[in-house]
Amino acid sequence: MTQRWPCHHDIPGGASTSSTGAIVYFSAYFQQVQGRSPVAAGLAVCAIGVAYAIAAAWSGRLVGRFGERWPLLIGLAVGGLATLTLRRLSPATGIGAIWWNFALLGAGIGLCGTPMTTLALSAVDVSRAGMASAVLNAARQIGQVFGVAVLGALVYAHLPGGAGRPLDAAHRQLFVAGLHNALLLSGAVLIATALVISPPLIRSRAARPPQRLKEPAHGLTTDHGQSPRPGGGPGLLTYRTDHVHLPAARHRAYRPHLYRPAGSWPA
């Protein structure tokens, strides 16, 4: 799997390290620094989850239309920049000033979900799809564990007594300073991940040779991907393009320029 999926196996860990760890300590910020209740703190950070859900729902459509490269790179970049801009937090910052940063962070991470999954599953044969899915989920979980641990060490580095109690004025400022350091690391990890994986993604797409079907299906032929095969139900064909299997009708709607009438190919 590593030969066909170079450098992409570190994406889930990097994204999970930054996003999950940051969310945990945003909640701690609202409770320990601003004195909010757990419910109020959860509502304050809910913009991250709502934006994540919306972006994740649209991510599959974007991958089907543009491939994995742009949704993944844009998601990492947006998430990284949103994290870095949250370093302007102060002990008195209200949710009205930062909710859109939370939304951008959630949307950026949400855009990465489907591209990561399709990259992992398309890197192996069908017989090893379960193994690839397990590796992906394990990388996400490991990233979440390290994110909470490493970012927590930065947030509470200068606080005596650690987490779990309200803070006085002096300790609030120390918490915010530690949170700034954690956000700097999180944003840097997301942007660095985008920079590291962008050359392999671009090279792999540029090196993908154009192919066409030798036998047209239903009067159509395509110069992208592999031969059509049954899938999705009786009478449907799926075309494998950019690691995403789409029914023939949807694939044609997404990429009409790939289809030509049968017999129109040059000899």
Secondary structure, DSSP 8 states (H G I E B T S, - for coil): -TTTSTTGGGHHHHHHHHHHHHHHHHHHIIIIIT---HHHHHHHTHHHHHHHHHHHHHHHHHHHHH-SHHHHHHHHHHHHHHHHHGGG--TT--HHHHHHHHHHHHHHHHHHHHHHHHHHHHTS-GGGHHHHHHHHHHHHHHHHHHHHHHHHHHHTTT-TT-SSS---HHHHHHHHHHHHHHHHHHHHHHHHHHHHHHHHHHHHHHT------SS-BTTEEESSSS--EE-SSTT-EEEEETTEEEEHHHHHHH-GGGEEETT-S--
